[in-house]
Amino acid sequence: MRTIKTAIVGTGFSATSHLEALRRVPNVEVTAIVSQSLSSAKGLAEKFGVAYAYDDVEEMLKNEEIEVVHNCTPNSLHFPINKRALESGKHVLSEKPLAITSEETRQLHEIALENNRIHGVCFNYRFYPLVQEVKSRLKGEKQVYLVHGGYVQDWLLYPTDYSWRLDKRLNGPSRAIADIGSHWCDTVQYILGNKIVRVFADLQTIHPKRKKPKEEVKTFAAAEHSEYEEVEIDTEDAGHVLVHFEGGATGAFTVSQVSAGRKNRLFFEISTKDTTYSWDQEKPNELWIGKRDGANGLLMRDPSLLTEESRRFVHYPGGHQEGWPDALKNLFLEFYDHVRNPGKAAVEYATFEDGHNIMKIVEAILKSHETKQWVEIR
C-alpha cells in the first residue's frame, strides 16, 4: 500500500490533534507543517519529526509530494486556504465550520466537484462506535418522535476567559452555534438520515464585555495574565434552538460555553415508538436504551455486542475505553480510504456538501434569533 503524504496548516489544538491521530493511520505521513510563524511551524515539525516547515501556504502547495491538506486554521482562513488547496490539486480535510458564510461553503463545494477532489469536514462525533450503533439500530425507523440534547462546556465561563474565537473577524458571526452547535446538528442529522428543515432560536451573550489579555492566548489554555483590555463581545455564549426534521421528528438542543463543570458534553436522546436511545460524549462507551414495557438497559462499547456496521469502528476489546482521539482517528481512516479508492459510492464522513448544509443551519439560527420567528433551511 502506497504512503499518502499530507500537510497540516496550523499549529494550535486542532492541528496537534490531527497530527497525533494521523500518526495512528497506516501509510499516511505528515510531511509538512504550515504556520504564519515559521518558528511555530519548525517547533512542531521538529517535535514530531516532520520533514518540512513553512510560513507560506502557497509555498507548501507547490510541494508535489503532498496530496492532502488538513486545514486547522482560525475560521476566517478556512475559505481562502481550502479554495487554494483545491485549485492546486490537493484533497482537503477542513476543520469546521467549512467557512463562515453559506456563500463561501457553496463555492467550496462547487470548486471541489469541478476539480474532482476528495473533500471532508472534521465532524468527528459521527465516528464514536456507539453513535454508529444508534444509527445502525435506527436504520429504516419511520417513527422518531422526539430528539433533544445539546453541547455544553465551561471554558468561557468567566469574563476573564478569552480566545481568538471571541473575535468575530477571526471566528465569524456565530460562536457557540457554529463552533459546537454545528457538531450536534451534524451528528443527529447523520444518525437520523434526515436533515433539519426549520429552526426557532433564542441566543444569549452572557458576558457582553470581556477582559482580553494583551499577550496571545491559545484555545482552551489556562493561564494567568497581568494586563488586560476590555473588549465588546457580539457573539453568543449560549442558546436554545427548536428544530424540525425531515420525516416529521421534532426536537430541541442547547449550546453553552459558560456551564460550570461541563467540559465537553455533547449529548442526545432520540425517542422512537418503542425505544429511547441516550448517549453522552463525556461517557462515550455507554449507550442508555430505554423501554416502557421492559427493563432499561446500558449497552457498553464491546465489539461482541454491537451491530456489524458499528463494530468496524471499535479497535479494542470490551472494557478498554475509547474516546475523542479514537473517533478522530476513525474519521481519518474513512477519509484516507476514500483518497485511495476515489470510486467509492458512499462515504461516512462529512463532505463539503454536508458542511454547506450546516452553515445554512447556522445562518438560519442567527436569523431566527434576530427576527424571533421560525426560519426555513433553504
Short mmCIF file of the C-alpha atoms (twelve columns), coordinates in Angstrom:
data_MODEL
# 
_entry.id   MODEL 
# 
loop_
_atom_site.group_PDB 
_atom_site.id 
_atom_site.type_symbol 
_atom_site.label_atom_id 
_atom_site.label_alt_id 
_atom_site.label_comp_id 
_atom_site.label_asym_id 
_atom_site.label_seq_id 
_atom_site.Cartn_x 
_atom_site.Cartn_y 
_atom_site.Cartn_z 
_atom_site.pdbx_PDB_model_num 
ATOM 1   C CA . MET A 1   0.000   0.000  0.000   1 
ATOM 2   C CA . ARG A 2   1.458   3.357  -1.016  1 
ATOM 3   C CA . THR A 3   2.087   6.096  1.536   1 
ATOM 4   C CA . ILE A 4   -0.030  9.239  1.225   1 
ATOM 5   C CA . LYS A 5   1.767   12.423 2.214   1 
ATOM 6   C CA . THR A 6   -0.162  15.223 3.849   1 
ATOM 7   C CA . ALA A 7   0.293   18.756 5.189   1 
ATOM 8   C CA . ILE A 8   -1.266  20.368 8.242   1 
ATOM 9   C CA . VAL A 9   -1.955  24.094 8.186   1 
ATOM 10  C CA . GLY A 10  -1.949  25.426 11.744  1 
ATOM 11  C CA . THR A 11  -0.139  24.682 14.992  1 
ATOM 12  C CA . GLY A 12  -2.870  25.023 17.655  1 
ATOM 13  C CA . PHE A 13  -5.048  22.483 19.463  1 
ATOM 14  C CA . SER A 14  -6.807  21.194 16.332  1 
ATOM 15  C CA . ALA A 15  -3.587  20.910 14.330  1 
ATOM 16  C CA . THR A 16  -1.817  18.972 17.071  1 
ATOM 17  C CA . SER A 17  -4.839  16.669 17.469  1 
ATOM 18  C CA . HIS A 18  -4.823  15.973 13.725  1 
ATOM 19  C CA . LEU A 19  -1.091  15.307 13.753  1 
ATOM 20  C CA . GLU A 20  -1.281  12.858 16.639  1 
ATOM 21  C CA . ALA A 21  -4.275  10.992 15.149  1 
ATOM 22  C CA . LEU A 22  -2.663  10.759 11.706  1 
ATOM 23  C CA . ARG A 23  0.327   9.002  13.239  1 
ATOM 24  C CA . ARG A 24  -2.102  6.157  14.035  1 
ATOM 25  C CA . VAL A 25  -3.380  5.869  10.454  1 
ATOM 26  C CA . PRO A 26  -1.426  3.301  8.396   1 
ATOM 27  C CA . ASN A 27  0.532   4.535  5.381   1 
ATOM 28  C CA . VAL A 28  -0.197  8.225  5.937   1 
ATOM 29  C CA . GLU A 29  2.768   10.523 6.549   1 
ATOM 30  C CA . VAL A 30  2.551   14.103 7.782   1 
ATOM 31  C CA . THR A 31  5.142   15.722 5.532   1 
ATOM 32  C CA . ALA A 32  4.674   19.440 6.226   1 
ATOM 33  C CA . ILE A 33  3.518   21.896 8.879   1 
ATOM 34  C CA . VAL A 34  2.437   25.423 7.929   1 
ATOM 35  C CA . SER A 35  2.047   28.394 10.261  1 
ATOM 36  C CA . GLN A 36  2.116   32.173 9.963   1 
ATOM 37  C CA . SER A 37  5.026   31.881 12.388  1 
ATOM 38  C CA . LEU A 38  7.910   29.910 10.883  1 
ATOM 39  C CA . SER A 39  9.307   29.280 14.355  1 
ATOM 40  C CA . SER A 40  5.986   27.688 15.412  1 
ATOM 41  C CA . ALA A 41  5.942   25.525 12.285  1 
ATOM 42  C CA . LYS A 42  9.544   24.449 12.817  1 
ATOM 43  C CA . GLY A 43  8.945   23.754 16.506  1 
ATOM 44  C CA . LEU A 44  6.008   21.413 15.827  1 
ATOM 45  C CA . ALA A 45  7.797   19.804 12.871  1 
ATOM 46  C CA . GLU A 46  10.884  19.073 14.967  1 
ATOM 47  C CA . LYS A 47  8.801   17.714 17.836  1 
ATOM 48  C CA . PHE A 48  7.026   15.198 15.591  1 
ATOM 49  C CA . GLY A 49  9.769   14.527 13.037  1 
ATOM 50  C CA . VAL A 50  8.002   16.263 10.134  1 
ATOM 51  C CA . ALA A 51  10.187  16.941 7.079   1 
ATOM 52  C CA . TYR A 52  9.045   20.425 6.012   1 
ATOM 53  C CA . ALA A 53  8.038   23.614 7.822   1 
ATOM 54  C CA . TYR A 54  6.561   26.608 6.003   1 
ATOM 55  C CA . ASP A 55  5.244   30.059 6.830   1 
ATOM 56  C CA . ASP A 56  3.551   30.382 3.424   1 
ATOM 57  C CA . VAL A 57  0.638   28.212 2.245   1 
ATOM 58  C CA . GLU A 58  1.453   28.913 -1.404  1 
ATOM 59  C CA . GLU A 59  4.971   27.518 -0.981  1 
ATOM 60  C CA . MET A 60  3.597   24.376 0.637   1 
ATOM 61  C CA . LEU A 61  1.112   23.885 -2.199  1 
ATOM 62  C CA . LYS A 62  3.993   23.809 -4.689  1 
ATOM 63  C CA . ASN A 63  5.305   20.665 -2.990  1 
ATOM 64  C CA . GLU A 64  4.197   17.888 -5.352  1 
ATOM 65  C CA . GLU A 65  4.788   15.192 -2.735  1 
ATOM 66  C CA . ILE A 66  1.779   16.445 -0.777  1 
ATOM 67  C CA . GLU A 67  -1.604  15.006 -1.774  1 
ATOM 68  C CA . VAL A 68  -3.804  16.071 1.142   1 
ATOM 69  C CA . VAL A 69  -4.136  19.297 3.135   1 
ATOM 70  C CA . HIS A 70  -5.641  19.455 6.633   1 
ATOM 71  C CA . ASN A 71  -6.859  22.992 7.307   1 
ATOM 72  C CA . CYS A 72  -6.673  23.651 11.071  1 
ATOM 73  C CA . THR A 73  -6.577  27.454 10.979  1 
ATOM 74  C CA . PRO A 74  -8.970  30.027 12.508  1 
ATOM 75  C CA . ASN A 75  -12.390 30.003 10.827  1 
ATOM 76  C CA . SER A 76  -11.830 33.135 8.746   1 
ATOM 77  C CA . LEU A 77  -8.967  31.379 6.918   1 
ATOM 78  C CA . HIS A 78  -10.923 28.240 6.050   1 
ATOM 79  C CA . PHE A 79  -12.352 29.602 2.814   1 
ATOM 80  C CA . PRO A 80  -9.190  31.043 1.191   1 
ATOM 81  C CA . ILE A 81  -6.940  28.126 2.189   1 
ATOM 82  C CA . ASN A 82  -9.465  25.425 1.246   1 
ATOM 83  C CA . LYS A 83  -10.051 27.167 -2.093  1 
ATOM 84  C CA . ARG A 84  -6.358  27.445 -2.973  1 
ATOM 85  C CA . ALA A 85  -5.623  23.882 -1.902  1 
ATOM 86  C CA . LEU A 86  -8.410  22.512 -4.110  1 
ATOM 87  C CA . GLU A 87  -7.329  24.640 -7.064  1 
ATOM 88  C CA . SER A 88  -3.767  23.356 -6.575  1 
ATOM 89  C CA . GLY A 89  -4.950  19.782 -6.973  1 
ATOM 90  C CA . LYS A 90  -4.848  18.756 -3.307  1 
ATOM 91  C CA . HIS A 91  -7.532  16.802 -1.477  1 
ATOM 92  C CA . VAL A 92  -8.787  18.760 1.552   1 
ATOM 93  C CA . LEU A 93  -9.981  17.887 5.041   1 
ATOM 94  C CA . SER A 94  -11.108 21.111 6.719   1 
ATOM 95  C CA . GLU A 95  -11.809 21.836 10.340  1 
ATOM 96  C CA . LYS A 96  -15.367 23.003 10.962  1 
ATOM 97  C CA . PRO A 97  -17.056 25.221 10.131  1 
ATOM 98  C CA . LEU A 98  -16.173 24.757 6.454   1 
ATOM 99  C CA . ALA A 99  -16.244 28.566 6.041   1 
ATOM 100 C CA . ILE A 100 -18.007 31.480 7.749   1 
ATOM 101 C CA . THR A 101 -20.851 32.086 5.252   1 
ATOM 102 C CA . SER A 102 -23.053 29.779 3.189   1 
ATOM 103 C CA . GLU A 103 -21.956 31.618 0.043   1 
ATOM 104 C CA . GLU A 104 -18.379 30.607 0.781   1 
ATOM 105 C CA . THR A 105 -19.328 27.000 1.602   1 
ATOM 106 C CA . ARG A 106 -21.366 26.769 -1.620  1 
ATOM 107 C CA . GLN A 107 -18.376 27.943 -3.631  1 
ATOM 108 C CA . LEU A 108 -16.037 25.476 -1.938  1 
ATOM 109 C CA . HIS A 109 -18.342 22.558 -2.682  1 
ATOM 110 C CA . GLU A 110 -18.551 23.582 -6.330  1 
ATOM 111 C CA . ILE A 111 -14.774 24.013 -6.610  1 
ATOM 112 C CA . ALA A 112 -14.180 20.585 -5.055  1 
ATOM 113 C CA . LEU A 113 -16.523 18.977 -7.602  1 
ATOM 114 C CA . GLU A 114 -15.025 20.929 -10.517 1 
ATOM 115 C CA . ASN A 115 -11.509 19.819 -9.561  1 
ATOM 116 C CA . ASN A 116 -12.588 16.240 -8.770  1 
ATOM 117 C CA . ARG A 117 -11.001 16.401 -5.312  1 
ATOM 118 C CA . ILE A 118 -11.820 14.373 -2.202  1 
ATOM 119 C CA . HIS A 119 -13.292 16.802 0.346   1 
ATOM 120 C CA . GLY A 120 -14.241 16.441 4.005   1 
ATOM 121 C CA . VAL A 121 -15.149 18.424 7.114   1 
ATOM 122 C CA . CYS A 122 -13.953 17.397 10.563  1 
ATOM 123 C CA . PHE A 123 -17.225 16.421 12.230  1 
ATOM 124 C CA . ASN A 124 -15.643 13.611 14.223  1 
ATOM 125 C CA . TYR A 125 -18.509 12.786 16.626  1 
ATOM 126 C CA . ARG A 126 -20.044 10.609 13.904  1 
ATOM 127 C CA . PHE A 127 -17.250 8.137  14.486  1 
ATOM 128 C CA . TYR A 128 -17.801 7.023  18.062  1 
ATOM 129 C CA . PRO A 129 -18.780 3.339  17.926  1 
ATOM 130 C CA . LEU A 130 -21.944 3.866  19.999  1 
ATOM 131 C CA . VAL A 131 -23.047 6.784  17.796  1 
ATOM 132 C CA . GLN A 132 -22.677 4.372  14.899  1 
ATOM 133 C CA . GLU A 133 -24.645 1.813  16.899  1 
ATOM 134 C CA . VAL A 134 -27.616 4.173  17.297  1 
ATOM 135 C CA . LYS A 135 -27.524 4.954  13.581  1 
ATOM 136 C CA . SER A 136 -27.480 1.245  12.777  1 
ATOM 137 C CA . ARG A 137 -30.408 0.463  15.096  1 
ATOM 138 C CA . LEU A 138 -32.474 3.351  13.690  1 
ATOM 139 C CA . LYS A 139 -31.961 2.320  10.087  1 
ATOM 140 C CA . GLY A 140 -35.380 2.217  8.445   1 
ATOM 141 C CA . GLU A 141 -37.129 3.585  11.562  1 
ATOM 142 C CA . LYS A 142 -40.101 5.655  10.389  1 
ATOM 143 C CA . GLN A 143 -41.413 6.759  13.782  1 
ATOM 144 C CA . VAL A 144 -38.903 9.018  15.509  1 
ATOM 145 C CA . TYR A 145 -40.991 11.080 17.909  1 
ATOM 146 C CA . LEU A 146 -38.580 13.395 19.640  1 
ATOM 147 C CA . VAL A 147 -34.912 14.417 19.625  1 
ATOM 148 C CA . HIS A 148 -33.257 16.556 22.270  1 
ATOM 149 C CA . GLY A 149 -29.834 17.242 23.735  1 
ATOM 150 C CA . GLY A 150 -27.068 19.770 23.443  1 
ATOM 151 C CA . TYR A 151 -23.398 20.605 23.621  1 
ATOM 152 C CA . VAL A 152 -22.214 22.377 26.767  1 
ATOM 153 C CA . GLN A 153 -18.794 23.469 28.012  1 
ATOM 154 C CA . ASP A 154 -17.363 25.805 30.666  1 
ATOM 155 C CA . TRP A 155 -14.108 27.097 29.165  1 
ATOM 156 C CA . LEU A 156 -15.549 30.608 28.621  1 
ATOM 157 C CA . LEU A 157 -17.414 30.778 31.931  1 
ATOM 158 C CA . TYR A 158 -15.652 33.841 33.346  1 
ATOM 159 C CA . PRO A 159 -15.384 37.329 31.800  1 
ATOM 160 C CA . THR A 160 -11.605 36.958 32.080  1 
ATOM 161 C CA . ASP A 161 -11.671 33.902 29.754  1 
ATOM 162 C CA . TYR A 162 -10.555 34.817 26.251  1 
ATOM 163 C CA . SER A 163 -9.670  33.174 22.926  1 
ATOM 164 C CA . TRP A 164 -9.436  34.180 19.270  1 
ATOM 165 C CA . ARG A 165 -12.852 32.525 18.903  1 
ATOM 166 C CA . LEU A 166 -14.364 35.558 20.644  1 
ATOM 167 C CA . ASP A 167 -13.209 37.817 17.794  1 
ATOM 168 C CA . LYS A 168 -15.880 37.876 15.073  1 
ATOM 169 C CA . ARG A 169 -13.260 38.846 12.476  1 
ATOM 170 C CA . LEU A 170 -11.458 35.532 13.045  1 
ATOM 171 C CA . ASN A 171 -14.305 33.242 14.084  1 
ATOM 172 C CA . GLY A 172 -17.259 34.543 12.049  1 
ATOM 173 C CA . PRO A 173 -20.672 35.907 13.086  1 
ATOM 174 C CA . SER A 174 -21.603 32.885 15.222  1 
ATOM 175 C CA . ARG A 175 -19.590 31.300 18.019  1 
ATOM 176 C CA . ALA A 176 -21.348 28.750 20.256  1 
ATOM 177 C CA . ILE A 177 -23.695 27.639 17.472  1 
ATOM 178 C CA . ALA A 178 -21.051 27.479 14.719  1 
ATOM 179 C CA . ASP A 179 -18.306 26.001 16.876  1 
ATOM 180 C CA . ILE A 180 -20.171 23.389 18.932  1 
ATOM 181 C CA . GLY A 181 -23.836 23.508 17.896  1 
ATOM 182 C CA . SER A 182 -22.683 22.553 14.409  1 
ATOM 183 C CA . HIS A 183 -21.321 19.280 15.826  1 
ATOM 184 C CA . TRP A 184 -24.670 18.448 17.456  1 
ATOM 185 C CA . CYS A 185 -26.614 19.219 14.271  1 
ATOM 186 C CA . ASP A 186 -24.278 17.158 12.101  1 
ATOM 187 C CA . THR A 187 -24.226 14.192 14.485  1 
ATOM 188 C CA . VAL A 188 -28.005 13.994 14.882  1 
ATOM 189 C CA . GLN A 189 -28.737 14.542 11.180  1 
ATOM 190 C CA . TYR A 190 -26.247 11.771 10.374  1 
ATOM 191 C CA . ILE A 191 -27.830 9.342  12.844  1 
ATOM 192 C CA . LEU A 192 -31.380 10.003 11.655  1 
ATOM 193 C CA . GLY A 193 -30.563 10.241 7.960   1 
ATOM 194 C CA . ASN A 194 -32.869 13.290 7.932   1 
ATOM 195 C CA . LYS A 195 -31.945 16.944 7.694   1 
ATOM 196 C CA . ILE A 196 -33.092 19.803 9.893   1 
ATOM 197 C CA . VAL A 197 -35.611 21.791 7.835   1 
ATOM 198 C CA . ARG A 198 -36.617 24.686 10.144  1 
ATOM 199 C CA . VAL A 199 -35.409 26.303 13.358  1 
ATOM 200 C CA . PHE A 200 -36.515 28.700 16.092  1 
ATOM 201 C CA . ALA A 201 -33.713 30.149 18.209  1 
ATOM 202 C CA . ASP A 202 -33.044 32.159 21.354  1 
ATOM 203 C CA . LEU A 203 -29.366 33.072 21.841  1 
ATOM 204 C CA . GLN A 204 -27.566 34.796 24.708  1 
ATOM 205 C CA . THR A 205 -24.325 36.676 25.236  1 
ATOM 206 C CA . ILE A 206 -23.751 36.196 28.957  1 
ATOM 207 C CA . HIS A 207 -20.650 38.403 29.011  1 
ATOM 208 C CA . PRO A 208 -21.138 41.381 26.645  1 
ATOM 209 C CA . LYS A 209 -17.723 42.619 27.795  1 
ATOM 210 C CA . ARG A 210 -14.638 40.511 28.448  1 
ATOM 211 C CA . LYS A 211 -11.070 41.148 29.556  1 
ATOM 212 C CA . LYS A 212 -8.700  40.342 26.714  1 
ATOM 213 C CA . PRO A 213 -5.092  39.599 27.748  1 
ATOM 214 C CA . LYS A 214 -2.553  41.732 25.931  1 
ATOM 215 C CA . GLU A 215 -0.463  38.644 25.157  1 
ATOM 216 C CA . GLU A 216 -1.621  35.827 22.832  1 
ATOM 217 C CA . VAL A 217 -3.931  33.159 24.287  1 
ATOM 218 C CA . LYS A 218 -4.309  29.660 22.834  1 
ATOM 219 C CA . THR A 219 -7.731  27.987 22.742  1 
ATOM 220 C CA . PHE A 220 -8.500  26.046 25.967  1 
ATOM 221 C CA . ALA A 221 -5.288  27.331 27.579  1 
ATOM 222 C CA . ALA A 222 -5.383  28.114 31.295  1 
ATOM 223 C CA . ALA A 223 -3.047  30.952 32.141  1 
ATOM 224 C CA . GLU A 224 -2.614  33.895 34.470  1 
ATOM 225 C CA . HIS A 225 -2.388  37.323 32.845  1 
ATOM 226 C CA . SER A 226 -1.489  40.628 34.427  1 
ATOM 227 C CA . GLU A 227 -2.508  43.041 31.687  1 
ATOM 228 C CA . TYR A 228 -5.917  43.180 30.030  1 
ATOM 229 C CA . GLU A 229 -8.014  45.384 27.812  1 
ATOM 230 C CA . GLU A 230 -11.803 45.371 27.987  1 
ATOM 231 C CA . VAL A 231 -13.472 44.382 24.700  1 
ATOM 232 C CA . GLU A 232 -17.061 44.219 23.475  1 
ATOM 233 C CA . ILE A 233 -18.412 40.737 22.676  1 
ATOM 234 C CA . ASP A 234 -21.077 40.379 19.985  1 
ATOM 235 C CA . THR A 235 -21.275 36.600 19.506  1 
ATOM 236 C CA . GLU A 236 -23.342 34.157 21.549  1 
ATOM 237 C CA . ASP A 237 -22.114 32.384 24.688  1 
ATOM 238 C CA . ALA A 238 -25.180 30.125 24.812  1 
ATOM 239 C CA . GLY A 239 -28.547 29.440 23.241  1 
ATOM 240 C CA . HIS A 240 -31.576 27.210 22.788  1 
ATOM 241 C CA . VAL A 241 -32.903 26.039 19.435  1 
ATOM 242 C CA . LEU A 242 -36.137 24.274 18.470  1 
ATOM 243 C CA . VAL A 243 -35.744 22.096 15.370  1 
ATOM 244 C CA . HIS A 244 -37.939 20.239 12.881  1 
ATOM 245 C CA . PHE A 245 -36.532 17.367 10.821  1 
ATOM 246 C CA . GLU A 246 -37.436 15.816 7.507   1 
ATOM 247 C CA . GLY A 247 -39.814 12.956 8.179   1 
ATOM 248 C CA . GLY A 248 -41.694 14.774 10.933  1 
ATOM 249 C CA . ALA A 249 -39.470 14.405 14.010  1 
ATOM 250 C CA . THR A 250 -39.157 17.465 16.242  1 
ATOM 251 C CA . GLY A 251 -36.636 18.413 18.859  1 
ATOM 252 C CA . ALA A 252 -34.525 20.954 20.690  1 
ATOM 253 C CA . PHE A 253 -30.917 21.488 21.638  1 
ATOM 254 C CA . THR A 254 -28.949 23.756 23.968  1 
ATOM 255 C CA . VAL A 255 -25.444 25.074 23.450  1 
ATOM 256 C CA . SER A 256 -23.297 26.740 26.074  1 
ATOM 257 C CA . GLN A 257 -19.669 27.652 26.637  1 
ATOM 258 C CA . VAL A 258 -20.488 29.022 30.110  1 
ATOM 259 C CA . SER A 259 -21.870 25.964 32.001  1 
ATOM 260 C CA . ALA A 260 -19.703 25.337 35.054  1 
ATOM 261 C CA . GLY A 261 -18.363 21.810 35.336  1 
ATOM 262 C CA . ARG A 262 -19.296 20.723 31.820  1 
ATOM 263 C CA . LYS A 263 -16.045 20.228 29.966  1 
ATOM 264 C CA . ASN A 264 -17.139 18.848 26.612  1 
ATOM 265 C CA . ARG A 265 -20.632 17.383 26.884  1 
ATOM 266 C CA . LEU A 266 -22.248 16.637 23.538  1 
ATOM 267 C CA . PHE A 267 -25.354 14.565 24.288  1 
ATOM 268 C CA . PHE A 268 -28.528 13.479 22.566  1 
ATOM 269 C CA . GLU A 269 -31.662 11.485 23.320  1 
ATOM 270 C CA . ILE A 270 -33.731 10.030 20.482  1 
ATOM 271 C CA . SER A 271 -37.200 8.627  21.220  1 
ATOM 272 C CA . THR A 272 -38.965 6.266  18.811  1 
ATOM 273 C CA . LYS A 273 -42.297 4.405  19.034  1 
ATOM 274 C CA . ASP A 274 -40.888 1.861  21.493  1 
ATOM 275 C CA . THR A 275 -37.299 2.772  22.427  1 
ATOM 276 C CA . THR A 276 -35.241 5.754  23.582  1 
ATOM 277 C CA . TYR A 277 -31.511 5.954  22.905  1 
ATOM 278 C CA . SER A 278 -29.381 8.286  25.028  1 
ATOM 279 C CA . TRP A 279 -25.651 8.965  24.563  1 
ATOM 280 C CA . ASP A 280 -23.254 11.387 26.276  1 
ATOM 281 C CA . GLN A 281 -19.771 12.199 24.919  1 
ATOM 282 C CA . GLU A 282 -18.436 12.541 28.456  1 
ATOM 283 C CA . LYS A 283 -19.362 8.835  28.927  1 
ATOM 284 C CA . PRO A 284 -18.717 7.702  25.359  1 
ATOM 285 C CA . ASN A 285 -18.544 3.971  25.997  1 
ATOM 286 C CA . GLU A 286 -22.109 3.714  27.354  1 
ATOM 287 C CA . LEU A 287 -25.426 3.800  25.470  1 
ATOM 288 C CA . TRP A 288 -28.599 4.015  27.566  1 
ATOM 289 C CA . ILE A 289 -31.546 2.184  25.997  1 
ATOM 290 C CA . GLY A 290 -34.945 2.985  27.464  1 
ATOM 291 C CA . LYS A 291 -38.100 0.849  27.336  1 
ATOM 292 C CA . ARG A 292 -41.632 1.220  28.705  1 
ATOM 293 C CA . ASP A 293 -42.615 -2.445 28.832  1 
ATOM 294 C CA . GLY A 294 -39.310 -3.878 29.907  1 
ATOM 295 C CA . ALA A 295 -36.132 -3.171 31.784  1 
ATOM 296 C CA . ASN A 296 -33.982 -0.268 30.660  1 
ATOM 297 C CA . GLY A 297 -30.521 -1.259 29.507  1 
ATOM 298 C CA . LEU A 298 -26.970 0.081  29.414  1 
ATOM 299 C CA . LEU A 299 -25.027 -1.132 26.384  1 
ATOM 300 C CA . MET A 300 -21.267 -0.992 26.831  1 
ATOM 301 C CA . ARG A 301 -18.890 -0.474 23.934  1 
ATOM 302 C CA . ASP A 302 -17.977 -4.105 23.385  1 
ATOM 303 C CA . PRO A 303 -17.458 -5.283 19.796  1 
ATOM 304 C CA . SER A 304 -19.085 -8.625 20.589  1 
ATOM 305 C CA . LEU A 305 -22.348 -6.798 21.454  1 
ATOM 306 C CA . LEU A 306 -22.544 -4.330 18.567  1 
ATOM 307 C CA . THR A 307 -24.008 -4.497 15.080  1 
ATOM 308 C CA . GLU A 308 -21.686 -5.271 12.188  1 
ATOM 309 C CA . GLU A 309 -21.931 -1.678 10.939  1 
ATOM 310 C CA . SER A 310 -20.699 -0.137 14.206  1 
ATOM 311 C CA . ARG A 311 -18.276 -2.924 15.149  1 
ATOM 312 C CA . ARG A 312 -15.765 -1.859 12.491  1 
ATOM 313 C CA . PHE A 313 -15.164 1.422  14.352  1 
ATOM 314 C CA . VAL A 314 -14.039 -0.402 17.526  1 
ATOM 315 C CA . HIS A 315 -10.303 -1.047 17.861  1 
ATOM 316 C CA . TYR A 316 -10.036 -2.555 21.343  1 
ATOM 317 C CA . PRO A 317 -11.871 -5.288 23.284  1 
ATOM 318 C CA . GLY A 318 -14.692 -4.545 25.684  1 
ATOM 319 C CA . GLY A 319 -13.576 -2.776 28.839  1 
ATOM 320 C CA . HIS A 320 -10.747 -0.961 27.039  1 
ATOM 321 C CA . GLN A 321 -12.003 2.613  26.851  1 
ATOM 322 C CA . GLU A 322 -12.035 4.546  23.574  1 
ATOM 323 C CA . GLY A 323 -12.782 8.237  23.228  1 
ATOM 324 C CA . TRP A 324 -12.310 11.517 21.391  1 
ATOM 325 C CA . PRO A 325 -8.873  10.799 19.818  1 
ATOM 326 C CA . ASP A 326 -10.161 7.418  18.581  1 
ATOM 327 C CA . ALA A 327 -13.204 8.989  16.912  1 
ATOM 328 C CA . LEU A 328 -10.864 11.423 15.159  1 
ATOM 329 C CA . LYS A 329 -8.704  8.511  14.008  1 
ATOM 330 C CA . ASN A 330 -11.808 6.734  12.685  1 
ATOM 331 C CA . LEU A 331 -12.706 9.806  10.626  1 
ATOM 332 C CA . PHE A 332 -9.209  9.892  9.136   1 
ATOM 333 C CA . LEU A 333 -9.291  6.161  8.358   1 
ATOM 334 C CA . GLU A 334 -12.511 6.698  6.387   1 
ATOM 335 C CA . PHE A 335 -11.240 9.811  4.612   1 
ATOM 336 C CA . TYR A 336 -7.934  8.271  3.514   1 
ATOM 337 C CA . ASP A 337 -9.667  5.099  2.396   1 
ATOM 338 C CA . HIS A 338 -11.635 7.320  0.015   1 
ATOM 339 C CA . VAL A 339 -8.429  9.030  -1.169  1 
ATOM 340 C CA . ARG A 340 -7.078  5.583  -2.049  1 
ATOM 341 C CA . ASN A 341 -10.396 4.438  -3.528  1 
ATOM 342 C CA . PRO A 342 -11.985 7.514  -5.147  1 
ATOM 343 C CA . GLY A 343 -14.668 5.435  -6.854  1 
ATOM 344 C CA . LYS A 344 -16.433 4.609  -3.551  1 
ATOM 345 C CA . ALA A 345 -20.192 5.005  -3.942  1 
ATOM 346 C CA . ALA A 346 -20.792 6.361  -0.434  1 
ATOM 347 C CA . VAL A 347 -18.743 7.735  2.445   1 
ATOM 348 C CA . GLU A 348 -19.430 8.041  6.175   1 
ATOM 349 C CA . TYR A 349 -17.532 11.267 6.870   1 
ATOM 350 C CA . ALA A 350 -18.994 14.754 6.358   1 
ATOM 351 C CA . THR A 351 -18.305 16.177 2.909   1 
ATOM 352 C CA . PHE A 352 -18.236 19.807 1.778   1 
ATOM 353 C CA . GLU A 353 -21.895 19.355 0.849   1 
ATOM 354 C CA . ASP A 354 -22.601 18.493 4.497   1 
ATOM 355 C CA . GLY A 355 -20.505 21.454 5.609   1 
ATOM 356 C CA . HIS A 356 -22.565 23.725 3.358   1 
ATOM 357 C CA . ASN A 357 -25.784 22.343 4.852   1 
ATOM 358 C CA . ILE A 358 -24.520 23.035 8.382   1 
ATOM 359 C CA . MET A 359 -23.632 26.627 7.523   1 
ATOM 360 C CA . LYS A 360 -27.142 27.173 6.176   1 
ATOM 361 C CA . ILE A 361 -28.488 25.918 9.515   1 
ATOM 362 C CA . VAL A 362 -26.161 28.266 11.436  1 
ATOM 363 C CA . GLU A 363 -27.312 31.250 9.382   1 
ATOM 364 C CA . ALA A 364 -30.967 30.279 9.803   1 
ATOM 365 C CA . ILE A 365 -30.472 30.110 13.589  1 
ATOM 366 C CA . LEU A 366 -28.920 33.590 13.632  1 
ATOM 367 C CA . LYS A 367 -31.789 34.917 11.514  1 
ATOM 368 C CA . SER A 368 -34.385 33.256 13.741  1 
ATOM 369 C CA . HIS A 369 -32.851 34.818 16.840  1 
ATOM 370 C CA . GLU A 370 -32.881 38.232 15.175  1 
ATOM 371 C CA . THR A 371 -36.454 38.018 13.833  1 
ATOM 372 C CA . LYS A 372 -37.947 35.912 16.675  1 
ATOM 373 C CA . GLN A 373 -39.574 33.670 14.038  1 
ATOM 374 C CA . TRP A 374 -39.306 30.168 12.640  1 
ATOM 375 C CA . VAL A 375 -36.853 30.095 9.709   1 
ATOM 376 C CA . GLU A 376 -36.797 27.507 6.926   1 
ATOM 377 C CA . ILE A 377 -33.481 25.955 5.833   1 
ATOM 378 C CA . ARG A 378 -33.236 26.627 2.103   1 
# 
